[in-house]
Amino acid sequence: MTIVELQKEILKIKKEKDICILAHSYQAKEITEIADFTGDSYNLSVQAKSAPQSTVLMCGVRFMAETVKILSPQKTVLLANPSAGCPMAEQMDKELIEGVKQQYPDHTVVAYINTTAELKTICDVCVTSSSAVNIIRKLPEKNILFIPDCNLGDYVAKQAPDKNLKLLQGGCPIHARVSAADVQRAKRRHPNAEVLVHPECMPEVLALADFIGSTSAIQEYARTSEKTEFIIGTEISIAHHLSYDCPKKRFFPLSKNLICPNMKATSLVDVFRAISGSGGEEIQLDDETIRKARRCIDRMIELG
């Protein structure tokens, strides 16, 4: 089959089986084209909750599928490629953070959405990269244990100086590998381009950026800006997608190393097999995990 033929078959099957397909923004173009919704992890889980379909297929990584299940426990949630994990989400487990909480009993635990369902069960508040600063500012508590991304945590701490953020050594290995030298090199090659970076990057990289924001915020900024050239400091697929969205503008990846192998693990064939019943994996979470993990997400929604 060609890509187009396989896409048509997927669209046919998902309609027959009444399946909602979610694709994270870091997925390949041929996958986002056949998705019902494309976006960041939390936005996708919200879309899944309101979607009429009783079965949801996540084209992304495991913690994203778990978040969908937490918010829509009555639905069947499938992960297109069972091997697609997230190194950041897997860095810290429940046992480790329970130990840290004993050392800092007066700290409120704020978990980045990029954490496992099990770890969320012992956290107080959940945040996304776009909502972290706003939510931390709104928290009545001053002492915060922010996990797992220390780069995002450092960025938040600088935006909320009245809070006392305790950070652990963790984060996204893909964003963290980008250096200030990479930014300077990209600027020399594209002197007229603005630098847009994700807050999971190192502080010295953020210091050289023209705009700092979540994946969705970076895309929105680039689409609506009057500028025509941009250096994109997040997963390389975003530069590709923006090139299709805005063909009259130029988008340059900040580094060739900004490639997430876990996001690239899902193929169009994986999607086909998952909705056909010969692949994928159903996400199973027990009622107690869902109930406890849901509390920190509900707190996030409450704080806006």
C-alpha contacts under 8 A as a table, 3 or more apart, distances in Angstrom:
res1	aa1	res2	aa2	distance
1	M	4	V	8.00
1	M	5	E	5.77
1	M	6	L	5.99
2	T	5	E	5.13
2	T	6	L	6.16
3	I	6	L	5.16
3	I	7	Q	6.10
3	I	30	E	7.42
3	I	268	L	7.95
4	V	7	Q	5.02
4	V	8	K	6.22
5	E	8	K	5.16
5	E	9	E	6.32
6	L	9	E	5.05
6	L	10	I	6.19
6	L	268	L	7.69
6	L	269	V	7.86
6	L	272	F	7.57
7	Q	10	I	5.08
7	Q	11	L	6.20
7	Q	30	E	7.69
7	Q	34	I	6.56
7	Q	268	L	7.74
8	K	11	L	5.14
8	K	12	K	6.18
9	E	12	K	5.04
9	E	13	I	6.20
9	E	272	F	7.88
10	I	13	I	5.17
10	I	14	K	6.02
10	I	34	I	7.66
10	I	271	V	7.62
10	I	272	F	5.70
10	I	275	I	7.58
11	L	14	K	5.31
11	L	15	K	6.19
11	L	34	I	6.67
12	K	15	K	5.35
12	K	16	E	6.31
13	I	16	E	5.02
13	I	17	K	6.02
13	I	275	I	7.06
13	I	276	S	7.21
14	K	17	K	5.14
14	K	18	D	5.53
14	K	19	I	4.87
14	K	20	C	7.17
14	K	21	I	7.97
14	K	275	I	6.64
15	K	18	D	4.98
15	K	19	I	6.59
18	D	53	Q	5.71
18	D	54	S	7.41
18	D	55	T	7.09
19	I	53	Q	5.78
19	I	54	S	7.09
19	I	55	T	5.08
19	I	56	V	5.70
19	I	57	L	7.02
19	I	275	I	7.56
20	C	35	A	7.67
20	C	36	D	6.14
20	C	48	A	7.49
20	C	51	A	7.30
20	C	53	Q	5.89
20	C	55	T	6.31
20	C	56	V	4.76
20	C	57	L	6.15
21	I	34	I	7.65
21	I	35	A	4.89
21	I	36	D	5.29
21	I	37	F	6.79
21	I	56	V	5.95
21	I	57	L	4.85
21	I	58	M	6.28
21	I	59	C	7.37
22	L	35	A	5.54
22	L	36	D	6.06
22	L	37	F	5.12
22	L	38	T	6.05
22	L	44	L	6.44
22	L	48	A	7.71
22	L	56	V	7.25
22	L	57	L	6.00
22	L	58	M	4.95
22	L	59	C	5.84
23	A	27	Q	6.35
23	A	31	I	6.90
23	A	32	T	5.65
23	A	35	A	5.85
23	A	36	D	7.95
23	A	37	F	6.35
23	A	38	T	4.87
23	A	39	G	6.88
23	A	44	L	7.81
23	A	58	M	6.25
23	A	59	C	4.66
23	A	60	G	6.26
24	H	27	Q	5.65
24	H	32	T	7.71
24	H	38	T	5.53
24	H	39	G	5.20
24	H	40	D	5.62
24	H	41	S	6.45
24	H	44	L	7.51
24	H	59	C	6.37
24	H	60	G	5.52
25	S	32	T	7.45
25	S	38	T	5.89
25	S	39	G	5.00
25	S	40	D	6.13
25	S	215	T	7.81
25	S	237	S	7.69
25	S	238	I	7.03
26	Y	60	G	7.89
26	Y	235	E	6.55
26	Y	236	I	7.84
26	Y	237	S	5.47
26	Y	238	I	6.50
26	Y	263	M	6.26
26	Y	264	K	7.96
27	Q	31	I	6.39
27	Q	32	T	6.47
27	Q	59	C	7.21
27	Q	60	G	6.98
27	Q	237	S	7.04
27	Q	263	M	6.06
27	Q	264	K	6.62
27	Q	266	T	7.63
28	A	31	I	5.45
28	A	32	T	6.46
28	A	237	S	6.84
28	A	264	K	7.23
28	A	267	S	7.91
29	K	32	T	5.17
29	K	33	E	6.10
29	K	241	H	6.91
30	E	33	E	5.36
30	E	34	I	7.06
30	E	268	L	6.95
31	I	34	I	5.61
31	I	35	A	6.52
31	I	59	C	7.90
31	I	267	S	7.53
31	I	268	L	5.99
32	T	35	A	5.13
32	T	37	F	7.97
32	T	38	T	6.32
35	A	38	T	6.52
37	F	44	L	6.74
37	F	47	Q	7.23
38	T	44	L	6.86
39	G	43	N	6.24
39	G	44	L	6.01
39	G	216	S	6.95
40	D	43	N	5.50
40	D	44	L	6.16
40	D	215	T	7.07
40	D	216	S	6.76
41	S	44	L	5.30
41	S	45	S	6.47
41	S	64	M	5.57
41	S	113	I	7.93
42	Y	45	S	5.14
42	Y	46	V	6.37
42	Y	64	M	7.59
42	Y	67	T	7.45
42	Y	113	I	7.39
42	Y	128	T	7.28
43	N	46	V	5.15
43	N	47	Q	6.23
44	L	47	Q	5.01
44	L	48	A	6.10
44	L	68	V	7.64
45	S	48	A	5.01
45	S	49	K	6.30
45	S	64	M	7.56
45	S	65	A	7.98
45	S	67	T	6.31
45	S	68	V	4.49
45	S	71	L	6.87
46	V	49	K	5.13
46	V	50	S	6.73
46	V	68	V	7.60
46	V	71	L	7.48
47	Q	50	S	5.42
47	Q	51	A	6.09
48	A	51	A	5.03
48	A	56	V	6.92
48	A	68	V	6.75
48	A	72	S	7.43
49	K	68	V	7.48
49	K	71	L	6.46
49	K	72	S	5.49
53	Q	56	V	7.04
54	S	74	Q	7.84
54	S	75	K	5.06
54	S	76	T	6.31
55	T	75	K	5.71
55	T	76	T	4.65
55	T	77	V	5.95
55	T	78	L	7.64
56	V	75	K	7.18
56	V	76	T	6.21
56	V	77	V	4.89
56	V	78	L	6.10
57	L	77	V	5.96
57	L	78	L	4.66
57	L	79	L	5.90
57	L	80	A	6.44
57	L	274	A	7.80
57	L	275	I	7.59
58	M	61	V	7.70
58	M	64	M	7.45
58	M	65	A	5.76
58	M	77	V	7.34
58	M	78	L	6.02
58	M	79	L	4.99
58	M	80	A	6.00
59	C	79	L	6.48
59	C	80	A	5.47
59	C	81	N	7.51
59	C	266	T	6.73
59	C	271	V	7.44
60	G	64	M	6.67
60	G	65	A	7.54
60	G	79	L	7.42
60	G	80	A	7.53
60	G	81	N	7.99
60	G	84	A	7.07
60	G	263	M	5.97
60	G	266	T	7.25
61	V	64	M	5.65
61	V	65	A	6.74
61	V	79	L	7.39
61	V	81	N	7.86
61	V	84	A	4.86
61	V	85	G	4.96
61	V	86	C	6.31
61	V	262	N	6.90
61	V	263	M	6.69
62	R	65	A	5.20
62	R	66	E	6.24
62	R	79	L	6.82
62	R	82	P	7.38
62	R	84	A	6.22
62	R	85	G	5.19
62	R	86	C	7.12
63	F	66	E	4.91
63	F	67	T	6.18
63	F	85	G	7.30
63	F	86	C	7.31
63	F	89	A	7.06
63	F	114	N	6.58
63	F	115	T	6.33
63	F	116	T	5.34
63	F	117	A	6.90
64	M	67	T	5.10
64	M	68	V	6.41
64	M	114	N	7.79
65	A	68	V	5.08
65	A	69	K	6.35
65	A	77	V	6.77
65	A	78	L	7.08
65	A	79	L	6.15
65	A	283	I	6.96
66	E	69	K	5.01
66	E	70	I	6.16
66	E	116	T	7.44
66	E	117	A	6.19
66	E	283	I	6.64
66	E	285	L	7.80
67	T	70	I	5.00
67	T	71	L	6.33
67	T	117	A	7.07
68	V	71	L	5.35
68	V	72	S	5.90
68	V	73	P	7.94
68	V	77	V	7.18
69	K	72	S	4.92
69	K	73	P	4.94
69	K	74	Q	7.93
69	K	75	K	7.12
69	K	76	T	7.80
69	K	77	V	6.14
69	K	283	I	7.16
69	K	285	L	7.53
69	K	290	I	7.85
70	I	73	P	5.60
70	I	117	A	7.89
70	I	285	L	7.98
70	I	290	I	5.16
70	I	291	R	7.81
70	I	293	A	7.12
70	I	294	R	6.14
71	L	294	R	7.12
72	S	75	K	5.64
73	P	76	T	7.78
73	P	290	I	7.53
76	T	282	E	6.99
76	T	283	I	7.69
77	V	282	E	5.68
77	V	283	I	5.63
78	L	274	A	7.56
78	L	280	G	6.33
78	L	281	E	5.36
78	L	282	E	4.38
78	L	283	I	5.88
79	L	82	P	5.96
79	L	274	A	7.85
79	L	280	G	5.47
79	L	281	E	5.26
79	L	282	E	6.37
79	L	283	I	6.94
80	A	266	T	6.68
80	A	270	D	5.80
80	A	271	V	5.53
80	A	274	A	5.61
80	A	279	G	7.30
80	A	280	G	4.47
80	A	281	E	6.77
81	N	84	A	5.64
81	N	265	A	7.01
81	N	266	T	5.50
81	N	270	D	6.22
81	N	271	V	7.95
81	N	279	G	7.82
81	N	280	G	5.37
81	N	281	E	7.27
82	P	85	G	7.86
82	P	280	G	5.94
82	P	281	E	5.75
83	S	262	N	7.79
83	S	265	A	7.60
84	A	262	N	4.88
84	A	263	M	6.78
84	A	265	A	6.09
84	A	266	T	7.21
85	G	89	A	7.93
85	G	90	E	7.85
85	G	262	N	5.93
86	C	89	A	5.26
86	C	90	E	6.26
86	C	114	N	7.76
86	C	262	N	6.67
87	P	90	E	5.11
87	P	91	Q	6.16
87	P	172	C	6.93
87	P	173	P	7.35
88	M	91	Q	5.26
88	M	92	M	7.82
88	M	114	N	6.80
88	M	115	T	7.30
88	M	148	P	7.01
88	M	149	D	7.41
88	M	170	G	6.85
88	M	171	G	5.24
88	M	172	C	5.17
88	M	173	P	7.33
89	A	92	M	6.86
89	A	114	N	5.15
89	A	115	T	4.14
89	A	116	T	5.75
89	A	148	P	7.56
90	E	93	D	6.90
90	E	115	T	7.11
90	E	116	T	7.07
91	Q	148	P	7.59
91	Q	170	G	6.82
92	M	96	L	6.40
92	M	97	I	7.01
92	M	119	L	7.79
92	M	148	P	6.91
93	D	96	L	5.50
93	D	97	I	6.48
93	D	116	T	7.90
93	D	118	E	7.67
93	D	119	L	5.83
94	K	97	I	5.39
94	K	98	E	6.05
94	K	118	E	6.49
94	K	119	L	4.77
94	K	122	I	7.22
95	E	98	E	5.19
95	E	99	G	6.41
96	L	99	G	5.26
96	L	100	V	6.46
97	I	100	V	4.86
97	I	101	K	6.00
97	I	119	L	7.93
98	E	101	K	5.08
98	E	102	Q	6.51
98	E	122	I	7.58
99	G	102	Q	5.27
99	G	103	Q	6.78
100	V	103	Q	5.11
100	V	104	Y	6.38
101	K	104	Y	4.99
101	K	105	P	5.41
101	K	107	H	7.42
101	K	109	V	7.96
102	Q	105	P	5.33
104	Y	107	H	5.60
106	D	143	N	6.82
107	H	141	E	7.92
107	H	142	K	7.96
107	H	143	N	4.79
107	H	144	I	4.95
107	H	145	L	5.68
108	T	123	C	7.93
108	T	124	D	6.29
108	T	125	V	7.96
108	T	141	E	6.92
108	T	143	N	6.30
108	T	144	I	4.85
108	T	145	L	5.85
109	V	123	C	5.15
109	V	124	D	5.22
109	V	125	V	6.58
109	V	144	I	6.03
109	V	145	L	4.76
109	V	146	F	6.11
109	V	147	I	7.54
110	V	123	C	6.22
110	V	124	D	5.97
110	V	125	V	4.83
110	V	126	C	5.71
110	V	127	V	7.12
110	V	144	I	6.76
110	V	145	L	6.04
110	V	146	F	4.91
110	V	147	I	6.33
111	A	114	N	7.83
111	A	115	T	7.01
111	A	120	K	6.92
111	A	123	C	6.27
111	A	124	D	7.65
111	A	125	V	6.17
111	A	126	C	4.75
111	A	127	V	6.25
111	A	146	F	6.14
111	A	147	I	5.09
111	A	148	P	6.85
112	Y	115	T	6.35
112	Y	126	C	5.70
112	Y	127	V	4.99
112	Y	128	T	5.86
112	Y	129	S	7.53
112	Y	132	A	7.97
112	Y	146	F	7.68
112	Y	147	I	6.16
112	Y	148	P	6.59
112	Y	149	D	7.36
113	I	126	C	5.94
113	I	127	V	5.67
113	I	128	T	5.51
114	N	148	P	7.98
115	T	119	L	6.45
115	T	120	K	6.75
115	T	148	P	7.57
116	T	119	L	5.30
116	T	120	K	6.36
117	A	120	K	5.12
117	A	121	T	6.65
117	A	289	T	7.06
117	A	290	I	7.60
117	A	293	A	5.97
118	E	121	T	5.45
118	E	122	I	7.82
118	E	289	T	6.51
118	E	293	A	7.05
119	L	122	I	5.99
119	L	123	C	6.99
119	L	293	A	7.77
120	K	123	C	5.10
120	K	126	C	7.70
120	K	292	K	7.48
120	K	293	A	4.79
120	K	294	R	7.90
120	K	296	C	6.85
121	T	289	T	6.40
121	T	292	K	4.62
121	T	293	A	4.09
121	T	294	R	7.61
121	T	295	R	7.68
121	T	296	C	7.65
122	I	292	K	7.44
122	I	293	A	7.49
123	C	126	C	7.42
123	C	293	A	7.80
123	C	296	C	6.14
124	D	295	R	7.37
124	D	296	C	5.04
124	D	299	R	7.54
125	V	295	R	7.67
125	V	296	C	4.15
125	V	297	I	6.43
125	V	299	R	5.61
125	V	300	M	5.80
126	C	296	C	5.11
126	C	297	I	5.24
126	C	299	R	7.14
126	C	300	M	5.44
127	V	131	S	5.90
127	V	132	A	5.07
127	V	135	I	7.23
127	V	297	I	7.79
127	V	300	M	6.18
128	T	131	S	5.16
128	T	132	A	5.61
129	S	132	A	5.52
129	S	152	L	7.39
129	S	199	P	7.24
129	S	213	G	7.41
129	S	214	S	5.44
130	S	133	V	7.54
130	S	213	G	6.66
130	S	214	S	5.30
130	S	217	A	7.51
131	S	134	N	5.47
131	S	135	I	6.05
131	S	304	G	7.61
132	A	135	I	5.30
132	A	136	I	6.01
132	A	156	V	6.82
133	V	136	I	5.31
133	V	137	R	6.18
133	V	156	V	5.27
133	V	159	Q	6.58
133	V	160	A	6.94
134	N	137	R	5.27
134	N	138	K	6.37
134	N	304	G	7.88
135	I	138	K	5.05
135	I	139	L	6.29
135	I	300	M	7.18
135	I	303	L	5.96
135	I	304	G	6.90
136	I	139	L	5.32
136	I	156	V	7.74
136	I	160	A	7.22
136	I	163	K	7.91
137	R	160	A	6.00
137	R	163	K	7.68
138	K	303	L	6.92
139	L	142	K	7.51
139	L	303	L	7.96
141	E	144	I	7.31
142	K	162	D	7.34
142	K	163	K	4.85
142	K	164	N	5.80
143	N	163	K	6.30
143	N	164	N	4.81
143	N	165	L	6.11
143	N	166	K	7.60
144	I	163	K	7.23
144	I	164	N	5.98
144	I	165	L	4.72
144	I	166	K	6.01
145	L	165	L	5.86
145	L	166	K	4.78
145	L	167	L	6.29
146	F	149	D	7.61
146	F	150	C	7.67
146	F	153	G	6.19
146	F	165	L	6.48
146	F	166	K	6.16
146	F	167	L	5.56
146	F	168	L	7.50
147	I	150	C	7.11
147	I	153	G	7.57
147	I	167	L	6.72
147	I	168	L	6.63
147	I	170	G	7.59
148	P	167	L	7.79
148	P	168	L	6.59
148	P	169	Q	7.43
148	P	170	G	5.18
148	P	171	G	5.85
149	D	152	L	5.50
149	D	153	G	6.06
149	D	167	L	7.90
149	D	168	L	7.54
149	D	169	Q	7.34
149	D	170	G	4.97
149	D	171	G	3.80
149	D	172	C	6.83
149	D	200	E	6.97
150	C	153	G	4.71
150	C	154	D	5.87
150	C	167	L	5.55
150	C	168	L	6.03
150	C	169	Q	5.90
150	C	170	G	5.66
150	C	171	G	5.96
151	N	154	D	5.06
151	N	155	Y	6.30
151	N	171	G	6.80
151	N	176	A	7.96
151	N	199	P	6.70
151	N	200	E	5.24
151	N	201	C	6.17
151	N	202	M	5.69
151	N	203	P	6.58
152	L	155	Y	5.08
152	L	156	V	6.19
152	L	199	P	5.16
152	L	200	E	4.94
152	L	201	C	7.55
153	G	156	V	5.05
153	G	157	A	6.05
153	G	165	L	7.50
153	G	167	L	6.55
154	D	157	A	5.03
154	D	158	K	6.37
154	D	167	L	7.71
154	D	203	P	7.42
155	Y	158	K	5.36
155	Y	159	Q	6.54
155	Y	199	P	6.58
155	Y	203	P	7.24
156	V	159	Q	5.08
156	V	160	A	6.12
157	A	160	A	5.07
157	A	161	P	5.80
157	A	163	K	6.97
157	A	164	N	7.55
157	A	165	L	6.22
158	K	161	P	5.54
160	A	163	K	5.81
161	P	164	N	7.52
171	G	176	A	7.28
171	G	200	E	7.09
172	C	175	H	5.57
172	C	176	A	5.95
172	C	200	E	6.55
173	P	176	A	5.01
173	P	177	R	6.12
174	I	177	R	5.63
174	I	178	V	7.57
174	I	235	E	7.80
174	I	257	N	7.26
174	I	258	L	5.74
174	I	259	I	6.78
174	I	260	C	6.32
175	H	178	V	5.88
175	H	198	H	7.77
175	H	200	E	5.83
175	H	201	C	4.90
175	H	202	M	7.61
175	H	233	G	7.96
175	H	234	T	6.62
175	H	235	E	7.66
175	H	258	L	6.59
176	A	179	S	7.77
176	A	200	E	6.84
176	A	201	C	5.13
176	A	202	M	5.70
177	R	201	C	7.93
177	R	257	N	7.51
177	R	258	L	7.99
178	V	182	D	6.40
178	V	201	C	6.82
178	V	202	M	7.30
178	V	205	V	7.42
178	V	255	S	6.87
178	V	257	N	7.53
178	V	258	L	7.57
179	S	182	D	5.15
179	S	183	V	6.77
179	S	202	M	7.24
179	S	204	E	7.44
179	S	205	V	6.13
180	A	183	V	5.10
180	A	184	Q	6.28
180	A	204	E	5.83
180	A	205	V	4.93
180	A	208	L	7.41
181	A	184	Q	5.04
181	A	185	R	5.99
182	D	185	R	5.11
182	D	186	A	6.13
182	D	254	L	6.83
182	D	255	S	6.50
183	V	186	A	5.11
183	V	187	K	6.13
183	V	195	V	7.93
183	V	205	V	6.88
183	V	208	L	7.19
183	V	254	L	6.52
184	Q	187	K	5.08
184	Q	188	R	6.29
185	R	188	R	5.20
185	R	189	R	6.43
186	A	189	R	5.11
186	A	190	H	6.04
186	A	231	I	7.26
186	A	254	L	6.25
186	A	255	S	7.98
187	K	190	H	5.00
187	K	191	P	5.00
187	K	192	N	7.86
187	K	193	A	7.14
188	R	191	P	5.47
190	H	193	A	5.53
190	H	231	I	7.91
192	N	229	E	6.57
193	A	227	K	7.90
193	A	228	T	7.50
193	A	229	E	4.42
193	A	230	F	4.56
193	A	231	I	6.05
194	E	209	A	7.68
194	E	210	D	5.89
194	E	211	F	7.86
194	E	227	K	7.83
194	E	229	E	6.46
194	E	230	F	4.75
194	E	231	I	5.93
195	V	208	L	7.72
195	V	209	A	5.02
195	V	210	D	5.14
195	V	211	F	6.47
195	V	230	F	5.91
195	V	231	I	4.70
195	V	232	I	6.28
195	V	233	G	7.12
196	L	209	A	5.98
196	L	210	D	6.02
196	L	211	F	4.77
196	L	212	I	5.93
196	L	213	G	7.59
196	L	218	I	6.36
196	L	230	F	6.97
196	L	231	I	6.09
196	L	232	I	5.20
196	L	233	G	5.66
197	V	201	C	7.19
197	V	205	V	7.99
197	V	206	L	6.78
197	V	209	A	6.41
197	V	211	F	6.38
197	V	212	I	5.06
197	V	213	G	6.48
197	V	218	I	7.34
197	V	232	I	6.19
197	V	233	G	4.09
197	V	234	T	6.02
198	H	201	C	5.94
198	H	206	L	8.00
198	H	212	I	5.70
198	H	213	G	5.26
198	H	214	S	5.58
198	H	215	T	6.70
198	H	218	I	7.72
198	H	233	G	6.14
198	H	234	T	5.68
199	P	202	M	7.70
199	P	206	L	6.99
199	P	212	I	6.16
199	P	213	G	6.21
199	P	214	S	7.02
201	C	205	V	6.29
201	C	206	L	6.66
202	M	205	V	5.29
202	M	206	L	6.48
203	P	206	L	5.03
203	P	207	A	6.18
204	E	207	A	5.12
204	E	208	L	6.88
205	V	208	L	5.47
205	V	209	A	6.73
206	L	209	A	5.16
206	L	212	I	6.86
209	A	212	I	6.64
211	F	218	I	7.76
212	I	218	I	7.50
213	G	216	S	7.77
213	G	217	A	5.31
213	G	218	I	5.70
214	S	217	A	4.98
214	S	218	I	6.06
215	T	218	I	5.17
215	T	219	Q	6.32
215	T	234	T	7.26
215	T	238	I	7.81
216	S	219	Q	5.14
216	S	220	E	6.16
217	A	220	E	5.07
217	A	221	Y	6.00
218	I	221	Y	5.18
218	I	222	A	6.17
219	Q	222	A	5.25
219	Q	223	R	6.11
219	Q	238	I	7.54
219	Q	242	L	6.96
220	E	223	R	5.18
220	E	224	T	6.15
221	Y	224	T	5.46
221	Y	225	S	5.76
222	A	225	S	5.35
222	A	227	K	7.84
222	A	230	F	7.30
222	A	242	L	7.82
223	R	242	L	7.58
223	R	245	D	7.74
223	R	246	C	6.77
225	S	228	T	7.64
227	K	230	F	7.83
228	T	248	K	7.52
228	T	249	K	4.65
228	T	250	R	6.12
229	E	249	K	5.93
229	E	250	R	4.72
229	E	251	F	5.94
229	E	252	F	7.89
230	F	250	R	6.34
230	F	251	F	4.95
230	F	252	F	6.17
231	I	251	F	5.92
231	I	252	F	4.70
231	I	253	P	5.71
231	I	254	L	5.47
232	I	236	I	7.66
232	I	238	I	7.46
232	I	239	A	6.05
232	I	251	F	6.71
232	I	252	F	5.95
232	I	253	P	4.93
232	I	254	L	5.32
233	G	236	I	7.95
233	G	253	P	6.46
233	G	254	L	4.98
233	G	255	S	7.44
233	G	258	L	7.82
234	T	238	I	7.06
234	T	253	P	7.75
234	T	254	L	7.58
234	T	258	L	6.44
235	E	238	I	6.07
235	E	239	A	7.93
235	E	258	L	5.00
235	E	259	I	5.62
235	E	260	C	6.65
236	I	239	A	5.66
236	I	240	H	6.87
236	I	253	P	5.80
236	I	255	S	7.95
236	I	256	K	7.43
236	I	258	L	5.43
236	I	259	I	5.71
237	S	240	H	4.94
237	S	241	H	6.14
237	S	259	I	7.84
238	I	241	H	5.07
238	I	242	L	6.04
239	A	242	L	5.24
239	A	243	S	6.21
239	A	251	F	5.42
239	A	252	F	6.29
239	A	253	P	5.96
240	H	243	S	5.18
240	H	244	Y	6.74
240	H	251	F	7.59
241	H	244	Y	5.28
241	H	245	D	6.27
242	L	245	D	4.81
242	L	246	C	5.79
242	L	247	P	7.80
242	L	251	F	7.05
243	S	246	C	5.29
243	S	247	P	5.17
243	S	249	K	6.95
243	S	250	R	6.68
243	S	251	F	6.23
244	Y	247	P	5.50
246	C	249	K	5.55
247	P	250	R	7.34
253	P	256	K	6.68
253	P	258	L	7.72
254	L	258	L	7.64
255	S	258	L	5.66
256	K	259	I	7.12
259	I	264	K	7.91
260	C	263	M	5.39
260	C	264	K	6.28
261	P	264	K	4.90
261	P	265	A	5.97
262	N	265	A	5.02
262	N	266	T	7.66
263	M	266	T	6.46
264	K	267	S	7.34
266	T	270	D	6.07
266	T	271	V	7.53
267	S	270	D	5.07
267	S	271	V	6.61
268	L	271	V	5.08
268	L	272	F	6.31
269	V	272	F	4.94
269	V	273	R	6.14
270	D	273	R	5.16
270	D	274	A	6.01
270	D	279	G	6.79
270	D	280	G	7.02
271	V	274	A	5.14
271	V	275	I	6.32
271	V	280	G	7.77
272	F	275	I	5.57
272	F	276	S	6.04
273	R	276	S	4.94
273	R	277	G	6.12
273	R	278	S	5.03
273	R	279	G	4.70
273	R	280	G	6.95
274	A	277	G	5.35
274	A	278	S	5.95
274	A	279	G	4.30
274	A	280	G	4.46
274	A	281	E	7.61
275	I	278	S	7.74
275	I	279	G	7.65
275	I	280	G	7.96
276	S	279	G	7.43
277	G	280	G	7.70
285	L	289	T	6.36
285	L	290	I	6.45
286	D	289	T	5.49
286	D	290	I	6.39
287	D	290	I	5.15
287	D	291	R	6.07
288	E	291	R	5.06
288	E	292	K	6.08
289	T	292	K	5.29
289	T	293	A	5.80
290	I	293	A	5.23
290	I	294	R	5.80
291	R	294	R	5.25
291	R	295	R	6.77
292	K	295	R	5.53
292	K	296	C	7.78
293	A	296	C	6.15
293	A	297	I	7.09
294	R	297	I	5.15
294	R	298	D	6.02
295	R	298	D	5.10
295	R	299	R	6.19
296	C	299	R	4.99
296	C	300	M	6.33
297	I	300	M	4.98
297	I	301	I	6.35
298	D	301	I	5.03
298	D	302	E	6.11
299	R	302	E	4.95
299	R	303	L	6.24
300	M	303	L	5.21
300	M	304	G	6.17
301	I	304	G	4.99
